[in-house]
Amino acid sequence: MKKPLDALGAVILSALCIKILTFLNNHGPEQPVRLFLARYAEEGVMAGELTAFINAFICAVIVVVLMFYQRHGARHRPFVSFLAYVTVLVYAAIPLQYIFGLYHDSHWLVVLANLLLCAAVMKVRGNLARLVDHLRH
């Protein structure tokens, strides 16, 4: 097996799909939409919810940029590949928690730190190897 992390990613993605489908089966397909809209129906957007939304959006951008990175013949580095998988898993949890109503507030410093990381990931166009090399030197 040349790419064991691809298999690990497939297993993790399958587990995530099973969790989402189980949630939808237990609560109905309209539950995530109802949870999302219920936040804004009562009193409007509070500061904590605004930071949670911004942080979830920034994390989603990081995940999308990392997921759509293509090597185009670059050398495969197992540690960097594993780091990218872990980063995607950690940062994908935030938007999913926000969508399902489990992520309610965030601190502005967390938003700022994630914004800086998002800018760095976008600058290297998802190539974490270049980011790691910049940090090492």
C-alpha positions, -999 to +999 in steps of 0.1 A: +000+000+000+017+032-012-006+057+004-018+045+039-030+079+049-055+079+020-070+048+035-070+064+069-088+094+055-114+072+039-120+054+072-124+087+090-146+102+064-168+070+065-170+073+103-180+110+100-207+102+074-221+074+097-222+099+126-240+125+105-265+100+091-271+086+126-278+122+139-302+128+110-319+095+115-324+102+153-334+139+150-349+142+115-333+159+085-347+193+094-330+194+128-297+210+118-316+237+099-339+243+128-310+245+152-292+270+129-323+292+125-334+290+161-303+310+172-313+340+152-351+339+156-352+348+193-329+377+201-307+382+170-270+377+169-250+382+201-213+389+201-204+353+211-225+339+183-209+363+159-174+352+168-185+315+166-199+321+131-167+339+120-145+313+135-165+284+119-163+301+085-125+306+089-120+270+099-141+259+069-119+279+046-088+263+061-103+228+056-113+235+020-079+249+010-061+219+026-085+193+012-081+206-024-043+209-024-026+189-052+010+180-052+016+182-090+047+160-088+061+173-055+078+149-032+056+130-007+065+136+029+047+113+053+049+136+083+035+166+065+008+144+050-002+132+085+000+168+097-024+179+070-049+151+079-048+160+115-052+197+107-082+189+085-098+167+111-094+193+139-105+223+119-134+204+103-149+198+137-156+235+143-179+242+113-197+208+119-203+217+156-216+251+145-240+236+120-254+212+145-257+238+172-230+226+195-206+255+191-220+287+206-192+312+212-156+318+207-130+343+219-118+370+196-082+359+201-091+324+189-107+340+158-076+361+152-052+331+156-073+311+132-074+341+108-036+343+108-033+305+102-059+308+074-039+335+058-007+315+061-023+284+046-038+304+018-004+320+011+012+286+006-020+275-013-025+245+011+011+232+009+018+226+045+054+214+036+062+249+025+047+263+057+067+238+079+099+247+060+093+284+066+088+278+103+120+256+106+142+283+090 
